[in-house]
Amino acid sequence: MNSAFVIENWSGAGGNLSAEIVAKARPDGRTLLLGTVGTAVTNQYLYRNISS
C-alpha cells in the first residue's frame, strides 16, 4: 500500500517554531519532527519564553 506524505520545512527561532507546530499537532501518529540538539536541549537556555 502506498501513502503520500508532505514535507514542510519551517525555519525560525532556532527550531522553536517547528517544535511548537509539532507539539500542537493533532496526536494522530503522522507528525514527525527532525530536530537538532539546539531544538531539544540548548534553546531552553537561550530563549526566555518557549511556548509549548
C-alpha positions in Angstrom: 0.0 0.0 0.0 1.4 3.4 -1.0 0.8 6.5 1.1 1.5 10.1 0.1 3.3 12.4 2.5 4.2 16.1 2.7 7.4 17.6 3.8 7.1 21.1 5.4 10.3 23.0 6.1 9.6 25.5 8.8 12.6 27.7 9.8 12.9 30.3 12.5 13.6 30.8 16.2 16.4 28.2 16.2 13.9 25.4 15.5 11.4 26.5 18.2 8.8 27.4 15.5 8.9 23.8 14.1 8.9 22.2 17.6 5.9 24.3 18.6 3.9 23.3 15.5 4.7 19.6 16.1 3.9 19.9 19.8 0.4 21.3 19.0 -0.3 18.9 16.1 -3.2 16.5 16.4 -1.9 13.3 18.1 -2.7 11.0 15.1 0.8 9.4 14.8 1.5 11.1 11.5 3.6 14.1 12.5 7.4 13.8 12.9 9.9 16.4 13.9 13.5 16.0 12.8 15.4 18.5 15.0 18.8 19.2 16.4 20.4 19.3 19.8 19.6 23.0 19.7 15.9 22.4 19.4 15.8 19.7 22.1 18.2 21.0 24.7 20.0 24.2 24.1 17.2 26.5 23.1 15.5 26.3 26.5 18.5 28.2 27.9 18.8 30.7 25.1 15.2 31.8 24.8 13.3 33.3 27.7 9.8 32.2 26.5 9.3 28.9 24.7 5.7 28.1 24.2 4.6 24.5 24.4 
